[in-house]
Structure formats: structure tokens, C-alpha cells
Amino acid sequence: MFTGIIEELGTVVNLVSDKTNLDITVRTNFTSELKIDQSVAHNGVCLTVVSIHEDTYTVTAIKETLDKTNLTNLTIGSIVNLERGMKLGDRLDGHIVQGHVDQTAICTSIREADGSWYFTFEYDPALHNITIEKGSVTVNGVSLTVVNSQKNDFSVAIIPYTYEHTNFHTFSQGTVVNLEFDVIGKYVKRITEIG
């Protein structure tokens, strides 16, 4: 479980294809605190640490994960949002995030608003995911509040701290991001479909 509060930015230093899997090696400041088999969210995707070497660690993304996320767009030098798993008893500053990406979206607009930014994302409505005004959504692992919720797009307002301390500052029109919709909203939607 995660909170959607980004702990650190990491830099991709190596990518190795192994059959249909992708081994991703990342350099970050908290590598020395990691252990093998630990979960770390990468742009919101929960992946398991499989090896550690000095200031880098490696995780493996399988085909299922690659098919549903933006991890196939990573290149050497890509900046990724990182969050380690939540500790039991810690404050939940964001919202409940599983690290299971529902689908990707495309950034369709970025508007500066005198000290903050509005980012709009469009996603495929065929997967039946929803947002609600003032509800929670995770974009590349960042817990955010939805503004201007529509059938297949929504906007989020970004404060300067989030802009600078996540990979939002690297986004442009056309950037593909990972979305995880609110888990409580997904359960409510499922119950109403069944009942």
C-alpha cells in the first residue's frame, strides 16, 4: 500500500529486456535503505526490488505491467516518481493507493495559473473508469484532487512544491502518464453495476 506522496525522484540508468520482461535499474538517494523483495512504486507502479548495487537497484516489470502502464516509454535518463510502501501506523497524507495502475492517459493541456499549474489528462472511457469532482486520483503515483471531472478527462491543480519535487515538471502535451483511480470509488462503481 502507498499514499501517493512522492518520496524521491529516481533516474533510470539501465534498461534490459529479458524475454517479455523489462529489468529497470534506478539510481536514487534511498537505495542504501532498500532490501531485496521490497516494494517501491515507480510512477505509481508497484514493483519488487530484485537486486541492489551501490547507489542503484533493479526491479522487473512483466508483460502484463508493461501493457498497462507507461513503463515501456522509459529511456536511460528518464526521471521517475518513487515511493516506498507505507509503514503501518504512519500518517496517511495522500489517499489509499495500491500501486496497481488502471490505465494510461495523455496530457492534453498544461496551463500556468500565476504560481500553480492546471494539467488536463484524457483517458480511454472504454475501460469504464471514472473520476469525480474533488475526488482522488493518482497520476504517475502522485495523489491528487480532481478538478473539472468529465466522462473521459479531468484536470488537476499542481502547487509549486509538487511541480518541482515530482516528474510533473517534465510533462508536455502528449506525455503518457499512469492513472490509478480511487479504490473506494472502484468498489462503489462495481457494487452499483452488480446491484
DAGI-V817427 format. One record per pair of residues at least 12 apart in sequence whose C-alpha atoms are under 10 Angstrom apart, sorted by the first residue. I is the first residue (numbers start at 1). J is the second residue. D is the distance in Angstrom with one decimal. If there is no record, write none. Layout:
i=I j=J d=D
i=I j=J d=D
This chain:
i=1 j=39 d=9.0
i=1 j=40 d=9.7
i=1 j=41 d=9.4
i=1 j=46 d=8.8
i=1 j=84 d=8.9
i=1 j=85 d=5.7
i=1 j=86 d=5.8
i=1 j=87 d=8.7
i=1 j=88 d=9.6
i=1 j=95 d=10.0
i=1 j=96 d=7.0
i=1 j=97 d=5.9
i=1 j=98 d=4.9
i=1 j=99 d=6.9
i=1 j=100 d=9.7
i=2 j=39 d=9.7
i=2 j=40 d=8.9
i=2 j=41 d=7.8
i=2 j=44 d=8.9
i=2 j=46 d=8.9
i=2 j=83 d=7.3
i=2 j=84 d=7.2
i=2 j=85 d=5.3
i=2 j=86 d=5.1
i=2 j=87 d=8.9
i=2 j=92 d=8.7
i=2 j=94 d=8.6
i=2 j=95 d=8.0
i=2 j=96 d=6.3
i=2 j=97 d=4.8
i=2 j=98 d=6.0
i=2 j=99 d=6.8
i=2 j=141 d=8.8
i=2 j=143 d=9.6
i=3 j=83 d=8.3
i=3 j=84 d=9.4
i=3 j=85 d=8.2
i=3 j=86 d=6.8
i=3 j=91 d=9.1
i=3 j=92 d=6.1
i=3 j=93 d=6.6
i=3 j=94 d=4.8
i=3 j=95 d=5.1
i=3 j=96 d=5.4
i=3 j=97 d=5.4
i=3 j=98 d=8.3
i=3 j=99 d=9.3
i=3 j=138 d=9.4
i=3 j=141 d=8.7
i=3 j=142 d=8.4
i=3 j=143 d=7.0
i=4 j=41 d=9.1
i=4 j=43 d=9.7
i=4 j=44 d=7.6
i=4 j=81 d=9.8
i=4 j=82 d=9.4
i=4 j=83 d=7.5
i=4 j=84 d=9.9
i=4 j=86 d=9.7
i=4 j=92 d=9.2
i=4 j=93 d=8.2
i=4 j=94 d=5.4
i=4 j=95 d=6.5
i=4 j=96 d=7.7
i=4 j=97 d=6.2
i=4 j=98 d=9.2
i=4 j=99 d=8.9
i=4 j=137 d=9.1
i=4 j=138 d=6.6
i=4 j=139 d=8.7
i=4 j=140 d=8.9
i=4 j=141 d=5.4
i=4 j=142 d=4.6
i=4 j=143 d=4.2
i=4 j=144 d=8.0
i=4 j=180 d=10.0
i=5 j=81 d=9.5
i=5 j=82 d=8.9
i=5 j=83 d=7.0
i=5 j=84 d=9.7
i=5 j=86 d=10.0
i=5 j=92 d=9.0
i=5 j=93 d=7.0
i=5 j=94 d=5.8
i=5 j=95 d=8.6
i=5 j=97 d=9.7
i=5 j=138 d=9.7
i=5 j=141 d=7.7
i=5 j=142 d=5.9
i=5 j=143 d=6.2
i=5 j=144 d=9.2
i=5 j=162 d=9.3
i=5 j=166 d=9.6
i=6 j=41 d=9.1
i=6 j=42 d=9.6
i=6 j=43 d=9.1
i=6 j=44 d=9.3
i=6 j=80 d=9.9
i=6 j=81 d=6.2
i=6 j=82 d=5.8
i=6 j=83 d=5.3
i=6 j=84 d=8.7
i=6 j=94 d=9.6
i=6 j=140 d=9.6
i=6 j=141 d=7.2
i=6 j=142 d=6.2
i=6 j=143 d=8.4
i=6 j=162 d=8.6
i=6 j=165 d=7.8
i=6 j=166 d=6.8
i=6 j=167 d=9.8
i=7 j=30 d=9.3
i=7 j=41 d=9.9
i=7 j=81 d=7.7
i=7 j=82 d=5.9
i=7 j=83 d=5.0
i=7 j=84 d=7.4
i=7 j=142 d=10.0
i=7 j=165 d=8.6
i=7 j=166 d=8.8
i=8 j=28 d=7.4
i=8 j=29 d=7.6
i=8 j=30 d=8.1
i=8 j=80 d=8.6
i=8 j=81 d=6.4
i=8 j=82 d=5.3
i=8 j=83 d=6.8
i=8 j=84 d=9.2
i=8 j=165 d=7.5
i=8 j=166 d=7.7
i=9 j=26 d=9.7
i=9 j=27 d=9.0
i=9 j=28 d=6.8
i=9 j=29 d=8.6
i=9 j=30 d=10.0
i=9 j=42 d=9.3
i=9 j=43 d=9.6
i=9 j=79 d=6.5
i=9 j=80 d=5.6
i=9 j=81 d=4.9
i=9 j=82 d=5.7
i=9 j=83 d=8.8
i=9 j=165 d=7.2
i=9 j=166 d=6.5
i=9 j=167 d=7.4
i=10 j=25 d=9.7
i=10 j=26 d=6.0
i=10 j=27 d=5.6
i=10 j=28 d=4.8
i=10 j=29 d=7.9
i=10 j=30 d=9.4
i=10 j=31 d=9.8
i=10 j=42 d=8.6
i=10 j=43 d=10.0
i=10 j=56 d=9.5
i=10 j=77 d=9.2
i=10 j=78 d=8.2
i=10 j=79 d=5.7
i=10 j=80 d=5.2
i=10 j=81 d=6.5
i=10 j=82 d=6.5
i=10 j=83 d=10.0
i=10 j=166 d=9.7
i=10 j=167 d=9.6
i=11 j=25 d=8.5
i=11 j=26 d=5.4
i=11 j=27 d=5.3
i=11 j=28 d=6.7
i=11 j=56 d=9.3
i=11 j=75 d=9.7
i=11 j=76 d=7.8
i=11 j=77 d=5.6
i=11 j=78 d=5.7
i=11 j=79 d=4.8
i=11 j=80 d=6.3
i=11 j=81 d=9.1
i=11 j=82 d=9.9
i=12 j=24 d=7.0
i=12 j=25 d=5.8
i=12 j=26 d=4.5
i=12 j=27 d=6.5
i=12 j=28 d=9.1
i=12 j=56 d=9.2
i=12 j=57 d=9.9
i=12 j=58 d=9.7
i=12 j=74 d=7.7
i=12 j=75 d=7.0
i=12 j=76 d=5.3
i=12 j=77 d=5.2
i=12 j=78 d=5.3
i=12 j=79 d=6.5
i=12 j=80 d=7.4
i=13 j=25 d=5.6
i=13 j=26 d=5.6
i=13 j=27 d=6.6
i=13 j=56 d=8.2
i=13 j=57 d=9.7
i=13 j=58 d=9.7
i=13 j=75 d=8.4
i=13 j=76 d=5.3
i=13 j=77 d=6.1
i=13 j=78 d=8.2
i=13 j=79 d=9.8
i=14 j=26 d=7.2
i=14 j=27 d=9.4
i=14 j=56 d=9.7
i=14 j=58 d=8.7
i=14 j=74 d=9.8
i=14 j=75 d=8.1
i=14 j=76 d=5.9
i=14 j=77 d=8.6
i=15 j=58 d=9.2
i=15 j=59 d=10.0
i=15 j=60 d=9.8
i=15 j=72 d=10.0
i=15 j=74 d=8.3
i=15 j=75 d=7.4
i=15 j=76 d=7.1
i=16 j=60 d=9.4
i=17 j=60 d=9.5
i=17 j=61 d=9.7
i=18 j=60 d=9.3
i=18 j=61 d=10.0
i=18 j=62 d=9.4
i=19 j=62 d=9.4
i=19 j=63 d=9.2
i=20 j=61 d=9.0
i=20 j=62 d=6.6
i=20 j=63 d=5.5
i=20 j=64 d=9.3
i=20 j=66 d=9.0
i=21 j=60 d=6.7
i=21 j=61 d=5.7
i=21 j=62 d=4.5
i=21 j=63 d=5.7
i=21 j=64 d=9.1
i=21 j=65 d=9.1
i=21 j=66 d=8.1
i=22 j=59 d=8.3
i=22 j=60 d=5.6
i=22 j=61 d=5.2
i=22 j=62 d=6.5
i=22 j=63 d=8.0
i=22 j=65 d=9.7
i=22 j=66 d=8.1
i=22 j=71 d=8.9
i=22 j=72 d=8.4
i=23 j=50 d=9.2
i=23 j=58 d=6.5
i=23 j=59 d=5.7
i=23 j=60 d=4.4
i=23 j=61 d=6.4
i=23 j=62 d=8.8
i=24 j=47 d=9.8
i=24 j=49 d=9.8
i=24 j=50 d=10.0
i=24 j=57 d=8.3
i=24 j=58 d=5.4
i=24 j=59 d=5.4
i=24 j=60 d=6.1
i=24 j=61 d=7.6
i=24 j=71 d=9.1
i=24 j=74 d=8.9
i=24 j=75 d=9.7
i=24 j=76 d=9.5
i=25 j=49 d=9.6
i=25 j=50 d=9.9
i=25 j=51 d=9.0
i=25 j=52 d=9.0
i=25 j=53 d=9.6
i=25 j=56 d=6.5
i=25 j=57 d=5.5
i=25 j=58 d=4.2
i=25 j=59 d=6.5
i=25 j=60 d=8.8
i=25 j=76 d=9.3
i=26 j=42 d=9.7
i=26 j=52 d=9.7
i=26 j=55 d=8.5
i=26 j=56 d=5.4
i=26 j=57 d=5.6
i=26 j=58 d=6.3
i=26 j=59 d=8.3
i=26 j=76 d=9.5
i=26 j=77 d=9.4
i=26 j=78 d=9.4
i=26 j=79 d=9.2
i=26 j=80 d=8.7
i=26 j=82 d=9.9
i=27 j=53 d=9.7
i=27 j=54 d=9.2
i=27 j=55 d=5.8
i=27 j=56 d=4.4
i=27 j=57 d=6.8
i=27 j=58 d=9.1
i=27 j=77 d=9.9
i=27 j=79 d=9.8
i=28 j=55 d=6.6
i=28 j=56 d=6.7
i=28 j=57 d=8.4
i=28 j=80 d=9.8
i=28 j=82 d=8.8
i=29 j=55 d=7.2
i=29 j=56 d=8.9
i=30 j=55 d=8.1
i=30 j=56 d=9.2
i=30 j=57 d=9.9
i=30 j=82 d=9.9
i=30 j=84 d=9.5
i=31 j=52 d=7.5
i=31 j=53 d=8.6
i=31 j=54 d=7.7
i=31 j=55 d=5.5
i=31 j=56 d=6.1
i=31 j=57 d=6.5
i=32 j=52 d=8.4
i=32 j=53 d=9.0
i=32 j=54 d=7.4
i=32 j=55 d=6.7
i=32 j=56 d=8.5
i=32 j=57 d=9.2
i=34 j=49 d=8.0
i=34 j=51 d=9.7
i=34 j=52 d=7.9
i=34 j=56 d=10.0
i=34 j=57 d=8.4
i=34 j=84 d=8.9
i=35 j=48 d=9.8
i=35 j=49 d=7.1
i=35 j=50 d=8.6
i=35 j=51 d=8.2
i=35 j=52 d=7.6
i=35 j=57 d=9.3
i=36 j=48 d=7.8
i=36 j=49 d=5.2
i=36 j=50 d=5.5
i=36 j=51 d=6.0
i=36 j=52 d=7.2
i=36 j=57 d=9.0
i=36 j=58 d=9.4
i=36 j=59 d=9.6
i=37 j=49 d=5.1
i=37 j=50 d=6.1
i=37 j=51 d=8.5
i=37 j=59 d=9.4
i=38 j=50 d=8.3
i=38 j=59 d=9.8
i=38 j=84 d=8.2
i=38 j=85 d=8.1
i=39 j=59 d=9.2
i=39 j=83 d=8.9
i=39 j=84 d=6.4
i=39 j=85 d=6.0
i=39 j=86 d=9.7
i=39 j=99 d=9.4
i=40 j=59 d=8.7
i=40 j=81 d=10.0
i=40 j=82 d=6.7
i=40 j=83 d=5.7
i=40 j=84 d=4.5
i=40 j=85 d=6.2
i=40 j=86 d=9.8
i=40 j=99 d=8.7
i=41 j=80 d=9.4
i=41 j=81 d=7.7
i=41 j=82 d=5.5
i=41 j=83 d=5.1
i=41 j=84 d=6.3
i=41 j=85 d=7.6
i=41 j=97 d=9.9
i=41 j=98 d=9.1
i=41 j=99 d=6.1
i=41 j=100 d=9.2
i=41 j=140 d=9.2
i=41 j=141 d=7.0
i=42 j=59 d=9.5
i=42 j=71 d=8.7
i=42 j=79 d=9.8
i=42 j=80 d=6.1
i=42 j=81 d=5.6
i=42 j=82 d=5.1
i=42 j=83 d=7.1
i=42 j=84 d=9.1
i=42 j=99 d=8.5
i=42 j=140 d=7.7
i=42 j=141 d=7.1
i=42 j=178 d=9.9
i=43 j=69 d=9.1
i=43 j=70 d=8.4
i=43 j=71 d=8.3
i=43 j=79 d=9.2
i=43 j=80 d=5.7
i=43 j=81 d=4.8
i=43 j=82 d=6.5
i=43 j=83 d=8.6
i=43 j=99 d=8.9
i=43 j=101 d=9.3
i=43 j=138 d=9.4
i=43 j=139 d=7.7
i=43 j=140 d=4.0
i=43 j=141 d=4.8
i=43 j=142 d=7.8
i=43 j=166 d=9.4
i=43 j=167 d=8.6
i=43 j=177 d=8.0
i=43 j=178 d=6.8
i=43 j=179 d=9.2
i=44 j=69 d=9.2
i=44 j=80 d=9.2
i=44 j=81 d=7.4
i=44 j=82 d=7.7
i=44 j=83 d=8.0
i=44 j=97 d=8.4
i=44 j=98 d=8.5
i=44 j=99 d=5.3
i=44 j=100 d=7.4
i=44 j=101 d=6.8
i=44 j=138 d=7.3
i=44 j=139 d=7.2
i=44 j=140 d=4.9
i=44 j=141 d=3.3
i=44 j=142 d=7.2
i=44 j=143 d=9.4
i=44 j=177 d=9.4
i=44 j=178 d=6.8
i=44 j=179 d=7.8
i=44 j=180 d=7.6
i=45 j=61 d=9.1
i=45 j=65 d=8.1
i=45 j=66 d=9.9
i=45 j=68 d=9.9
i=45 j=69 d=7.8
i=45 j=70 d=9.3
i=45 j=71 d=8.6
i=45 j=81 d=9.6
i=45 j=82 d=9.2
i=45 j=83 d=9.6
i=45 j=98 d=8.6
i=45 j=99 d=4.9
i=45 j=100 d=6.0
i=45 j=101 d=6.1
i=45 j=102 d=9.9
i=45 j=140 d=7.9
i=45 j=141 d=7.2
i=45 j=178 d=8.0
i=45 j=179 d=9.5
i=45 j=180 d=9.1
i=46 j=59 d=9.7
i=46 j=61 d=9.3
i=46 j=65 d=9.5
i=46 j=82 d=9.7
i=46 j=83 d=9.0
i=46 j=84 d=9.0
i=46 j=85 d=8.8
i=46 j=97 d=9.9
i=46 j=98 d=7.6
i=46 j=99 d=4.5
i=46 j=100 d=6.5
i=46 j=101 d=8.5
i=46 j=141 d=9.4
i=47 j=59 d=6.1
i=47 j=60 d=6.8
i=47 j=61 d=6.8
i=47 j=62 d=9.6
i=47 j=65 d=9.4
i=47 j=84 d=10.0
i=47 j=99 d=8.3
i=47 j=100 d=9.6
i=48 j=60 d=6.9
i=48 j=61 d=8.7
i=65 j=100 d=8.8
i=65 j=101 d=8.3
i=67 j=103 d=9.2
i=67 j=104 d=9.8
i=68 j=100 d=9.5
i=68 j=101 d=7.0
i=68 j=102 d=7.1
i=68 j=103 d=5.6
i=68 j=104 d=6.9
i=68 j=178 d=8.3
i=68 j=179 d=9.7
i=69 j=100 d=9.5
i=69 j=101 d=6.6
i=69 j=102 d=8.2
i=69 j=103 d=6.4
i=69 j=104 d=5.9
i=69 j=105 d=9.3
i=69 j=140 d=9.5
i=69 j=176 d=8.8
i=69 j=177 d=7.7
i=69 j=178 d=5.7
i=69 j=179 d=8.3
i=70 j=101 d=9.6
i=70 j=103 d=8.9
i=70 j=104 d=6.7
i=70 j=105 d=9.0
i=70 j=140 d=8.9
i=70 j=175 d=9.5
i=70 j=176 d=6.3
i=70 j=177 d=6.0
i=70 j=178 d=6.1
i=70 j=179 d=9.7
i=71 j=176 d=9.7
i=71 j=177 d=9.2
i=71 j=178 d=8.8
i=73 j=175 d=9.7
i=73 j=176 d=8.2
i=73 j=177 d=9.8
i=78 j=167 d=9.3
i=78 j=170 d=9.5
i=79 j=166 d=8.7
i=79 j=167 d=6.3
i=79 j=168 d=9.9
i=79 j=170 d=8.2
i=80 j=140 d=8.3
i=80 j=141 d=9.4
i=80 j=166 d=7.9
i=80 j=167 d=6.4
i=80 j=168 d=9.9
i=81 j=140 d=6.9
i=81 j=141 d=6.7
i=81 j=142 d=7.9
i=81 j=165 d=8.7
i=81 j=166 d=5.9
i=81 j=167 d=6.2
i=81 j=168 d=9.2
i=82 j=140 d=9.3
i=82 j=141 d=7.7
i=82 j=142 d=9.4
i=82 j=166 d=8.7
i=82 j=167 d=9.9
i=83 j=99 d=9.7
i=83 j=141 d=7.9
i=83 j=142 d=9.3
i=85 j=97 d=9.8
i=85 j=98 d=9.4
i=85 j=99 d=9.3
i=93 j=143 d=9.0
i=94 j=136 d=8.8
i=94 j=137 d=10.0
i=94 j=138 d=9.5
i=94 j=142 d=8.4
i=94 j=143 d=5.5
i=94 j=144 d=7.7
i=94 j=145 d=9.6
i=95 j=136 d=7.2
i=95 j=137 d=8.7
i=95 j=138 d=8.9
i=95 j=142 d=9.7
i=95 j=143 d=6.5
i=95 j=144 d=8.6
i=95 j=145 d=9.9
i=95 j=182 d=8.2
i=95 j=183 d=9.4
i=96 j=136 d=9.3
i=96 j=137 d=10.0
i=96 j=138 d=9.7
i=96 j=143 d=8.8
i=96 j=182 d=7.6
i=96 j=183 d=7.2
i=96 j=184 d=8.6
i=97 j=136 d=9.8
i=97 j=137 d=9.0
i=97 j=138 d=7.6
i=97 j=141 d=8.2
i=97 j=142 d=9.4
i=97 j=143 d=8.0
i=97 j=180 d=7.6
i=97 j=181 d=8.7
i=97 j=182 d=7.5
i=97 j=183 d=7.3
i=98 j=138 d=10.0
i=98 j=141 d=9.7
i=98 j=180 d=8.2
i=98 j=181 d=9.8
i=98 j=182 d=9.3
i=98 j=183 d=7.9
i=99 j=138 d=9.2
i=99 j=140 d=9.8
i=99 j=141 d=7.5
i=99 j=179 d=9.7
i=99 j=180 d=7.5
i=100 j=141 d=9.8
i=100 j=178 d=9.6
i=100 j=179 d=8.9
i=100 j=180 d=6.6
i=100 j=181 d=9.3
i=100 j=183 d=9.9
i=101 j=138 d=8.8
i=101 j=139 d=9.4
i=101 j=140 d=8.9
i=101 j=141 d=8.9
i=101 j=177 d=10.0
i=101 j=178 d=6.2
i=101 j=179 d=5.7
i=101 j=180 d=4.8
i=101 j=181 d=8.0
i=102 j=127 d=8.6
i=102 j=129 d=8.0
i=102 j=138 d=10.0
i=102 j=178 d=7.7
i=102 j=179 d=5.9
i=102 j=180 d=5.1
i=102 j=181 d=6.8
i=102 j=182 d=9.9
i=103 j=123 d=7.8
i=103 j=124 d=8.2
i=103 j=127 d=8.1
i=103 j=129 d=8.8
i=103 j=177 d=8.6
i=103 j=178 d=6.2
i=103 j=179 d=5.5
i=103 j=180 d=7.1
i=103 j=181 d=8.9
i=104 j=121 d=9.5
i=104 j=122 d=8.9
i=104 j=123 d=6.7
i=104 j=124 d=8.2
i=104 j=139 d=9.0
i=104 j=140 d=9.2
i=104 j=176 d=6.5
i=104 j=177 d=5.4
i=104 j=178 d=4.5
i=104 j=179 d=5.5
i=104 j=180 d=8.7
i=105 j=120 d=9.7
i=105 j=121 d=5.9
i=105 j=122 d=5.4
i=105 j=123 d=4.5
i=105 j=124 d=7.4
i=105 j=139 d=8.9
i=105 j=140 d=10.0
i=105 j=152 d=9.5
i=105 j=153 d=8.6
i=105 j=174 d=9.2
i=105 j=175 d=8.3
i=105 j=176 d=5.7
i=105 j=177 d=5.4
i=105 j=178 d=6.4
i=105 j=179 d=6.8
i=106 j=120 d=8.4
i=106 j=121 d=5.4
i=106 j=122 d=5.4
i=106 j=123 d=6.6
i=106 j=124 d=9.5
i=106 j=153 d=9.3
i=106 j=172 d=9.6
i=106 j=173 d=7.7
i=106 j=174 d=5.5
i=106 j=175 d=5.7
i=106 j=176 d=4.7
i=106 j=177 d=6.3
i=106 j=178 d=9.0
i=107 j=119 d=7.0
i=107 j=120 d=5.8
i=107 j=121 d=4.5
i=107 j=122 d=6.5
i=107 j=123 d=9.1
i=107 j=153 d=9.6
i=107 j=154 d=10.0
i=107 j=155 d=9.5
i=107 j=171 d=7.6
i=107 j=172 d=6.9
i=107 j=173 d=5.2
i=107 j=174 d=5.2
i=107 j=175 d=5.3
i=107 j=176 d=6.5
i=107 j=177 d=7.4
i=108 j=120 d=5.6
i=108 j=121 d=5.6
i=108 j=122 d=6.5
i=108 j=123 d=10.0
i=108 j=153 d=9.1
i=108 j=154 d=10.0
i=108 j=155 d=9.7
i=108 j=172 d=8.3
i=108 j=173 d=5.2
i=108 j=174 d=6.2
i=108 j=175 d=8.2
i=108 j=176 d=9.7
i=109 j=121 d=7.4
i=109 j=122 d=9.5
i=109 j=155 d=9.0
i=109 j=171 d=9.8
i=109 j=172 d=7.7
i=109 j=173 d=5.7
i=109 j=174 d=8.5
i=109 j=175 d=9.9
i=110 j=155 d=9.4
i=110 j=156 d=9.9
i=110 j=157 d=9.9
i=110 j=171 d=8.5
i=110 j=172 d=7.2
i=110 j=173 d=7.1
i=111 j=157 d=9.5
i=112 j=157 d=9.7
i=112 j=158 d=9.5
i=113 j=157 d=9.1
i=113 j=158 d=9.6
i=113 j=159 d=9.9
i=115 j=158 d=9.2
i=115 j=159 d=7.4
i=115 j=160 d=6.8
i=116 j=157 d=7.0
i=116 j=158 d=5.7
i=116 j=159 d=5.0
i=116 j=160 d=5.9
i=116 j=161 d=9.5
i=116 j=162 d=9.6
i=116 j=163 d=8.3
i=117 j=155 d=10.0
i=117 j=156 d=8.2
i=117 j=157 d=5.7
i=117 j=158 d=5.1
i=117 j=159 d=6.8
i=117 j=160 d=8.0
i=117 j=163 d=8.1
i=117 j=168 d=9.8
i=118 j=147 d=9.0
i=118 j=155 d=6.4
i=118 j=156 d=5.7
i=118 j=157 d=4.6
i=118 j=158 d=6.3
i=118 j=159 d=9.2
i=119 j=147 d=9.8
i=119 j=154 d=8.4
i=119 j=155 d=5.4
i=119 j=156 d=5.5
i=119 j=157 d=6.6
i=119 j=158 d=7.6
i=119 j=168 d=9.0
i=119 j=171 d=9.1
i=119 j=172 d=9.4
i=119 j=173 d=9.3
i=120 j=146 d=9.9
i=120 j=147 d=9.2
i=120 j=148 d=8.9
i=120 j=149 d=9.8
i=120 j=153 d=7.0
i=120 j=154 d=5.7
i=120 j=155 d=4.1
i=120 j=156 d=6.6
i=120 j=157 d=9.0
i=120 j=173 d=9.2
i=121 j=139 d=9.3
i=121 j=152 d=8.5
i=121 j=153 d=5.4
i=121 j=154 d=5.7
i=121 j=155 d=6.3
i=121 j=156 d=8.5
i=121 j=173 d=9.4
i=121 j=174 d=9.4
i=121 j=175 d=9.3
i=121 j=176 d=9.0
i=121 j=177 d=8.5
i=121 j=179 d=9.6
i=122 j=150 d=9.3
i=122 j=151 d=9.3
i=122 j=152 d=5.8
i=122 j=153 d=4.2
i=122 j=154 d=6.8
i=122 j=155 d=9.0
i=122 j=174 d=9.9
i=122 j=176 d=9.7
i=122 j=177 d=10.0
i=123 j=151 d=9.1
i=123 j=152 d=5.4
i=123 j=153 d=6.0
i=123 j=154 d=8.8
i=123 j=176 d=9.9
i=123 j=177 d=9.8
i=123 j=179 d=8.8
i=124 j=151 d=9.5
i=124 j=152 d=6.3
i=124 j=153 d=8.7
i=125 j=151 d=7.0
i=125 j=152 d=5.2
i=125 j=153 d=8.7
i=126 j=152 d=9.1
i=127 j=152 d=10.0
i=128 j=151 d=9.3
i=128 j=152 d=9.0
i=128 j=186 d=9.8
i=128 j=189 d=9.4
i=129 j=151 d=9.0
i=129 j=152 d=8.4
i=129 j=179 d=9.8
i=129 j=180 d=9.3
i=129 j=181 d=7.1
i=129 j=182 d=9.5
i=129 j=185 d=9.2
i=129 j=186 d=7.6
i=129 j=189 d=8.8
i=130 j=149 d=8.6
i=130 j=150 d=8.5
i=130 j=151 d=7.1
i=130 j=152 d=7.7
i=130 j=153 d=9.0
i=130 j=154 d=9.5
i=130 j=181 d=7.2
i=130 j=182 d=8.8
i=130 j=185 d=8.0
i=130 j=186 d=8.1
i=130 j=189 d=8.6
i=131 j=145 d=9.7
i=131 j=146 d=7.1
i=131 j=147 d=9.2
i=131 j=148 d=9.4
i=131 j=149 d=6.0
i=131 j=150 d=7.6
i=131 j=151 d=8.0
i=131 j=152 d=8.6
i=131 j=153 d=8.4
i=131 j=154 d=7.4
i=131 j=181 d=7.2
i=131 j=182 d=8.0
i=131 j=185 d=8.2
i=131 j=186 d=9.7
i=132 j=145 d=9.2
i=132 j=146 d=6.7
i=132 j=147 d=8.0
i=132 j=148 d=8.4
i=132 j=149 d=5.6
i=132 j=150 d=8.1
i=132 j=151 d=9.5
i=132 j=154 d=8.7
i=132 j=182 d=9.7
i=132 j=185 d=8.9
i=133 j=145 d=7.9
i=133 j=146 d=5.4
i=133 j=147 d=5.4
i=133 j=148 d=6.3
i=133 j=149 d=5.3
i=133 j=150 d=8.8
i=133 j=154 d=8.7
i=133 j=155 d=9.5
i=134 j=146 d=5.0
i=134 j=147 d=6.0
i=134 j=148 d=8.7
i=134 j=149 d=8.5
i=134 j=156 d=9.5
i=135 j=147 d=8.2
i=135 j=149 d=9.1
i=135 j=181 d=9.4
i=135 j=182 d=7.7
i=135 j=185 d=8.7
i=136 j=156 d=9.8
i=136 j=180 d=9.4
i=136 j=181 d=7.3
i=136 j=182 d=5.7
i=136 j=183 d=9.3
i=136 j=184 d=9.7
i=136 j=185 d=9.0
i=137 j=154 d=9.7
i=137 j=156 d=9.0
i=137 j=179 d=7.2
i=137 j=180 d=6.2
i=137 j=181 d=5.0
i=137 j=182 d=5.6
i=137 j=183 d=9.3
i=137 j=185 d=10.0
i=138 j=177 d=9.9
i=138 j=178 d=7.9
i=138 j=179 d=5.6
i=138 j=180 d=5.0
i=138 j=181 d=6.4
i=138 j=182 d=7.6
i=139 j=156 d=9.3
i=139 j=168 d=9.3
i=139 j=177 d=6.5
i=139 j=178 d=5.7
i=139 j=179 d=5.0
i=139 j=180 d=6.8
i=139 j=181 d=8.9
i=140 j=166 d=9.0
i=140 j=167 d=8.2
i=140 j=168 d=8.7
i=140 j=176 d=9.3
i=140 j=177 d=5.7
i=140 j=178 d=4.9
i=140 j=179 d=6.5
i=140 j=180 d=8.3
i=141 j=166 d=9.4
i=141 j=177 d=9.3
i=141 j=178 d=7.5
i=141 j=179 d=7.7
i=141 j=180 d=7.8
i=142 j=162 d=8.6
i=142 j=166 d=7.9
i=142 j=167 d=9.5
i=142 j=168 d=9.3
i=142 j=178 d=9.8
i=142 j=179 d=9.3
i=142 j=180 d=9.5
i=143 j=180 d=9.3
i=143 j=181 d=10.0
i=143 j=182 d=9.6
i=144 j=156 d=6.7
i=144 j=157 d=8.0
i=144 j=158 d=8.3
i=144 j=162 d=9.9
i=145 j=157 d=7.6
i=145 j=158 d=9.4
